[in-house]
Amino acid sequence: MNTMMTSLISPTIPFDLDGVHHGFLRLPYSRDESAWGNVMIPISVVRNGEGPVALLTGANHGDEYEGPIALHELAASLEPTHIRGTIIIVPAFNYPAFRAGTRTSPIDKGNMNRLFPGKPNGTVSEKIADYFQRYLIPMADVVLDFHSGGKTLDFIPFACAHALPDEQQEEACMAAMRAFNAPYSMKLLEIDNVGMYDTAVEQSGKVFVSTELGGGGTSTARSVGIARRGVRNFLKHAGILDGEPERHDTVQLDMPDADCYVFSEHDGLLEPTVDLGEPVDQDQIIARVWSTQRNGQPAVEYRARRSGILCARHFPGLIHTGDCLAVVAVVVED
């Protein structure tokens, strides 16, 4: 945790007063267009007395939209009399990236989900991460961070939590994930969790849930509906929002090891042979990559490394060496 200096970010609204407060996290940012300018990150705080605190975030990556839509709607509609405790809403966590419609910040190319714990005297993105690490995460009891595939991946719609060394904390996260009640509920295995917001929250001992609700750099009526219902379910489960979580069937999934991932070793034209949500067998062909350099070349076949269902795939039609081509998850029987 950074303690070397006070954050340059200042909130324009209070966190400890009852009512609904809409404002900004103001970060000074001098640039050619504005010598005394600021990055103004929208934030809302809804509070009704003492009680649990929820921190809700979207657009950790700027080209993922279900979270921002659901959180803007929530901020515009919540009444303090319907809650107990505090809800902190940041619809666009990486606000510069969100404004640009890019995964990373156009200011410093910062990937917000790889920068924690951040630096109070670092780049714009590092300063934002530092503020969350030192000020917002410590306030929270439960944290929900919305994701989807952005412009480069597409997912079946799932809420997810991670395997954790603390069994009690893991079960609390899994229970909150199940309460979100997406069509699929995943115990997620990350390729690399170093610097992730997820890891920062979990290492602080908090309940953390994330999502992957679609992809392709857009949203759908279905994916936004899942986000809207899920965030309210999450808050009801936490004892913050009135009412009981709305329940629908959810398929339990697991990613037990790295064999769930398939990465491309070729550049070329991607041909999917399995659609999202469909079952696959180990060694089944799940995609082909065709050469874009010349005709008459056979396609390279990519096969599943385990049996399960296809839960994610590369989205654009062209793929490059090193890109994640597909992810296969295992269905966990009740």
Secondary structure, 3 states (H helix, E strand, C coil): CCCCCCCCCEECCCCCCCEEEEEEEEEECCECCECCCEEEEEEEEEEECCCCEEEEECCCCCCCCHHHHHHHHHHHHCCHHHECEEEEEECCCCHHHHHHCCCCCCCCCCCHHHCCCCCCCCCHHHHHHHHHHHHHHHHCCEEEECCCCCCCEEECCEEEEECCCCHHHHHHHHHHHHHHCCCEEEEECCCCCCCCHHHHHHHCCCEEEEEECCECCCCCHHHHHHHHHHHHHHHHHCCCECCCCCCCCCEEEECCCHHHEEECCCCEEEEECCCCCCEECCCCEEEEEECCCCCCCCCEEEECCCCEEEEEEECCCEECCCCEEEEEEEECCC
